[in-house]
Amino acid sequence: MALLTSSVSLFNSDIASAKWTHGYVGVSTYSNGNCTADTNPNRAGGAYVQNLKDGMVGNNLVVDTGTAYKDNSAWESDLTGSFANSVQFFAFSGHGYRASSFSSNEGAAAHLYTLNSSTSFHTSEFQDAANASWDEIRWGSNQLRWATMHQCYFLSDEGSTINDQKMWAMFNGIHLIMGYGTRMYLDSREGSHYAARLGAGWTIKDSFFDAAAKYQPQLPTDQTTSNPSGSVVARVKGHINFINDKWDSSTVAAPAYSSNNAGSFSTWSKTITATGNKIPGCPAYC
């Protein structure tokens, strides 16, 4: 595990436990499934969720050690089925596709290489069972209140009102979804920083934004061609009553999104300039 190189302590033992339940899905070795999502498909998604999970446990924010499904054990159904909805705090990390990548009009998606099986892998990047899309996700009807999607494009509407409505349709009791509206840089150390800020009593939104501000400038400038002004946009969407949620906030369900209460939901964004300058201490991929 990479160490957090900042003045923020990884663990803050003086913070009492909020006793959240938590779960994670992350993919690092996409090449296990012959994935060609990128010229170098491997990303440290598994390491990110492990760092975040360890930080949540170390900061005494959770009721148990939690469950993290990684690589061959990371399935689309973990996001679209009961697993994510059965915990209060959930995170995914790995590759992501924007909505316009799909002809099915199902929206942006978290990309995996398995086909809901640890031994069956996709033959096409766009197979449904290898992508958890907006139209397949309805979060909050059970326990889920906060989700972090550490991937490219999950919170990008690409200028489309229809896409924006598809994103809001995912809100079925969940308070907030954290993610990115552009291409982003996957550095697993961001998970440790995120957890440290949560443990220090910061709001979930500000914890996510602060971690993004530290690690997202590393995105190479030649990879920002589809991003506004060479930047990375970190984003949070959710119900306005819960924007100040933090480690000890209520886990009561938010109202499900509808056309009648649309004015109670909002989007918050943080624009981060990409420089391509790497933070020392990262291996071949972080």
Helices and strands as residue ranges (DSSP letters): E 22-26, G 30-33, H 45-58, E 67-70, G 71-73, H 76-80, H 82-85, E 89-93, E 96-97, G 99-101, E 109-111, G 128-130, E 131-133, G 134-136, E 146-150, H 161-168, E 176-180, H 189-199, H 204-215, G 216-218, G 221-223, G 228-230, E 231-239, G 240-242, G 262-264, E 265-273
